[in-house]
Amino acid sequence: MPLLTRYRDEICSFNDDIQGTAAVTVGTLIAASRAAGSQLSEQKIVFLGAGSAGCGIAEQIIAQTQREGLSEDAARQNVFYGRSLRPVDGPDA
């Protein structure tokens, strides 16, 4: 995601692997949370691996849960990568 971040203000771009997959996944998670009578911000999300798609999804989950009222730190505490189950601590984690 460093290239997307670096050129965000210079070039209008869309990376389907990162942003498209994230949009569909987060939309599905929002719908599933609503069907369960809760919000996405109340869920814990675990990723196995941290490839570009997974990182994009994680960042969109964090952004959505912030829109639902969580601070960035609290939002990151609900998203985990890999075997260690460590909280997401940044976009390059």
C-alpha positions in Angstrom: 0.0 0.0 0.0 3.0 2.4 0.1 2.5 3.2 -3.6 -1.1 4.1 -3.1 -0.3 6.3 -0.2 2.7 8.0 -1.9 0.7 9.0 -5.0 -2.7 9.5 -3.5 -2.6 13.3 -4.1 -1.0 13.1 -7.5 -2.7 10.3 -9.4 -6.3 9.1 -9.3 -5.8 5.3 -9.0 -7.7 2.3 -7.8 -6.1 -1.0 -6.9 -8.7 -3.7 -7.2 -6.7 -6.3 -5.3 -6.4 -4.0 -2.3 -9.3 -1.5 -2.5 -11.9 -3.6 -4.4 -11.5 -6.7 -2.3 -11.6 -4.5 0.8 -14.8 -2.8 -0.2 -16.7 -6.0 -0.9 -15.4 -7.7 2.3 -16.2 -4.8 4.6 -19.6 -4.4 3.0 -20.3 -8.1 3.7 -19.0 -7.8 7.3 -21.2 -4.7 7.9 -24.3 -6.7 6.6 -23.4 -9.7 8.7 -22.9 -7.6 11.8 -26.3 -5.9 11.3 -28.0 -9.3 10.7 -26.5 -10.3 14.1 -27.9 -7.2 15.7 -24.5 -5.5 16.3 -22.0 -3.2 14.6 -18.7 -4.1 13.0 -17.0 -2.1 15.7 -18.1 -4.7 18.2 -16.4 -7.6 16.3 -12.8 -9.0 16.6 -11.4 -9.8 13.1 -8.4 -12.2 12.6 -6.4 -12.4 9.4 -4.2 -15.4 8.5 -1.4 -13.7 6.7 -0.8 -10.1 5.9 -0.7 -9.8 2.1 -1.8 -6.7 0.2 -5.5 -7.7 0.1 -5.5 -8.6 3.8 -3.8 -5.3 4.7 -6.3 -3.3 2.5 -9.2 -5.1 4.1 -7.8 -4.4 7.6 -7.4 -0.7 6.9 -10.9 -0.5 5.6 -12.3 -2.3 8.7 -10.4 0.1 10.9 -11.8 3.1 8.9 -15.3 1.8 9.2 -15.1 1.1 12.9 -13.8 4.6 13.4 -16.9 5.9 11.5 -18.9 3.8 14.0 -17.3 5.7 16.9 -14.1 3.9 17.9 -10.8 5.8 18.2 -8.0 4.7 15.8 -6.3 2.9 18.7 -9.4 1.1 19.8 -10.2 0.1 16.2 -6.8 -1.3 15.7 -7.2 -3.4 18.9 -10.0 -5.3 17.2 -8.0 -6.4 14.1 -5.3 -9.1 14.3 -2.9 -10.7 11.8 -1.3 -14.1 11.6 -0.4 -16.7 14.1 0.7 -14.4 16.9 -2.7 -12.6 17.2 -1.0 -9.3 17.7 -3.0 -6.1 17.2 -2.6 -4.2 13.9 -0.2 -1.4 14.6 0.0 0.4 11.3 -0.6 0.1 7.6 2.8 -1.6 7.0 2.3 -4.1 9.9 
